[in-house]
Amino acid sequence: MNADRLGNTQRPFLVEALTAAALIAAPFVLPYLNAAPDTVNRILVWGMFGIGFDILFGYTGLLSFGQSALYGTGGMVAAYLLTQAGFPHVVLALLIGMVVAAVVGYLVGLIALRRTGIYFAMITVAIAEVFYFVEFNPLAHWTGGENGLPGVPAPTLYLGFTTISFNAGWTLYPFLAFFYFIGIVIALRIVRSPVGAIFRAIRENPLRAAAVGHSVHAYKLCAFVVAAAYAGLAGGLLGVMQGFMPPDAFMFDTSGQLVMQTAIGGIGTLFGPLLGSAVWLFLQDFLQETLKLGATWKLVLGVVFVLLVFFLRHGLIGGIRALYGLATGWEKPAEPKDEGIASGETAEETQRAAAAESGPAVSATLVRHHASRSFTGPILQTTGLSKHYGGIAANVDIEFSVNPGEVRGIIGPNGAGKSTFFKMLTCEVPPSSGTITFEGRDITGMSVTDVCQLGLTKSYQVNQLFNRLTVRENLTIAALAELRGKFRLDMLRSLSKIPGLREQVEHTLELVNLTRRPDTPVSQLAYGEKRRLEVGLALASSPSLLLLDEPLAGMSPRERIETVKLLKSISRARTMIIIDHDMTSLFELAERITVLQEGRVLVEGTPDEIKSNAQVQEAYLGGVHEAAEA
Amino acid sequence: MVTWSNFFSQLFNGLALGALLALISSGLTIIYGTLGVLNLAHGAMFMLGGYAGYVAYERTGSFIVAVIAGTLFLLVVGVVMERVIIRHFYKRPPEDQLLVTFGLSICFVEIVRYFFSSLSKTVPAPAVFSGITNLGFMFYPTYRLAVVGIVALALLALFLVLYKTRLGLIVRAGIEDSVMVDSLGINVDRVFMLVFGIGAMAAGFAGIVNAPVVSLAPDMGEAILVQTFVVVVIGGVGSFPGAVLGGLIAGEIISITSMFNPGYAYVMLFAAMTLVLMVRPHGLLGVKGRE
């Protein structure tokens, strides 16, 4: 199951082919295992339902307990068309049900996605409950209330000379298997598309996904609608399968069962829900029929589920992967990582640093696609910029301007308001008063995503990476924002077909000297490498103005030397503003230095002017300097 | 149809339901605010409280004993659950916490179903509060009036714990900034255990106090859990006053709407929630701290 990795191009249709083979083989093999055809069909419907849910939860990280609402909606619409409205085409009715569910999903998503995390889960529960009551009461005339809608016809296929009727059991199986196959093929394309990559980025770190220039809300809504469409279609198939659309499709239990099955099978795998429902239905049969446990089977299931969440958090597929990894050494255990590496220098690092010293083969230019060069004057200018938190003034009346091509350093004691200033520049926090102009355009009050799209971005003081993705995938996410804009629905397009993406990622890898480990997950990187990737994330969107918040923080002396070299080569083609406490490095890098103190600009000048400025010495280098001279 | 006495009686029903929801939601919200865990088994705990009280009542015939038993039993359940399971999930992603508490809620429901079957059980109201009271303008079941009083007392007790004790100070501080509390050298481990126990106790108490009003069924917690979510979203996560306000609002919306058409009770409740989300995304009295 390499569906989870980006840009998997070696064997492009392997998963699809295996799925097709398994679906074709199933009716010939499963009867020998005593599997009832109805159970197999049921597994397919749940599996279908789960594909969409897995895209929502497993890939995008949004745990919804309200999928029953969309499942029921799609099913009821299709069943109503077929039984009450006299609509003759089963497949068309199913598709209409799917579309209606997607539209409803869009509206529900608009409300539920106003909040994140726990709130999102609670709101989806509440919404699903409303649908249940609406179906039962106000809409009972259309939905049959507690009786549901009986008499859903079986699909037929007219071939010109004969008509195939998909009635029940194994004769219905090909119909459901066909839909499941199409569903999986589309889902695989989605997760391998740029949109799928951004879904994962949102799961890993929504704040950074927004900061590198993706419209997180729009993509979340997109995932929600995709999940709704799958749910709607699965609901329709449920009605067709049973010849009856049950009202309990709307119940909270339905959502709960979906969540549990997906977690049992393995989230973020697309096939997890199918496996999970197979296990579920098998256990149900086994416990109820063979062990005669009656209604108690659900208790056993609950206990099994709790244990599973406890010990096997990636579900059965995750467990199988881990076993496979143990057996073959395929997924090597994490290399010894040096968190907070003050002195941690492996032989490899020393070697790499030496290589850096001998001059990395870095060409310093990245092509900018969206820079507007029509402005003249400073690339960035602030007037009267202030930020107050309650009674505390973090920044007061900052007048600041940077010319194109300049490298500016900002220094100041802790608490001088440097980071707050950066946050205002990237529009992460709104200023209390004052304006910010970037490339001649007033960006005050814009969103961090829009500002990044304009070409102004930041590397963070504390690493904000996509931890479970590889180095290359991290940079891909950032590069996509520049190449595709903040939102685009190219869900069925392969990531490898984006023009310029590969080059841009490779180039950024070179710039930050991470070409040796492009396919290492971030969690296995050494601290210094993470720091460089952090800068790389900002660079990959080829900004015209790059802000670096303490890029050298926490690095060993050797890492510093290497990083300063990197920053120098990066600075050749762009404007940069750097905050750091490492004076030596900063004086070496920057052409001009701005000193902040207590939220105000104290002085500004060339490194030499700053070094000899009495005010700065007094306020900042103060006693140390005098002591050294004495 | 809708008469004045009908209206007032529904208004009182709303007050009783609202007070109950306020108490249950307070439990949920202080657990979430302090521990960062949304307990999906909270509804099941409400149900457990009712059944524990039922067992005690069947043995002793005393309602007071039933209330004490239901409450204490849930304190124990909460503490054990925190020590054995929840504790291991603080460092794990919120999704895992949701999954495990959801799994636990199924276990609770099915255990009760195993021992007591799906048939509903009843606990009669205590003799003192049986019958009907003449309020001058209408007649109203005495026990329902008593529920309002009893739950108000419980809320007052919870208020005193939260605002007048050292534990409460830590809990409230934890809701504002849990990292800071951790770094102040406070034994959060013990506090977390207590908070989870108290939160569970609130649900259990509500469960047994509510038992004479409704009949007990294993899956009764589900509907309450959903209503509690709406209350918390309306009131604001982590806010005790928010839970009380949200509870009363939700209770009245459900009752008043039911007077016209019970089918729309949830629709109206949901409409109110949506409105709050649009106007005040953090809830009426919510703080931005915990999200």
Interface residues (C-beta under 8 A of the other chain):
Chain A: F57 G61 L63 F65 I111 R114 R115 T116 G117 I118 Y119 A121 M122 I123 V125 A126 I127 E129 V130 Y132 F133 V134 F136 N137 P138 F252 G256 V259 M260 A263 A295 T296 K298 L299 L301 G302 V303 F305 V306 V309 F310 R313
Chain B: Y32 L38 I85 H88 R92 P94 E95 D96 L98 L99 V100 F102 G103 L104 I106 C107 E110 I111 R113 Y114 S118 E222 A223 L225 V226 F229 V230 V232 V233 V237 N261 P262 G263 Y264 A265 Y266 V267 L269 F270 M273 T274 L277 M278 P281 E291
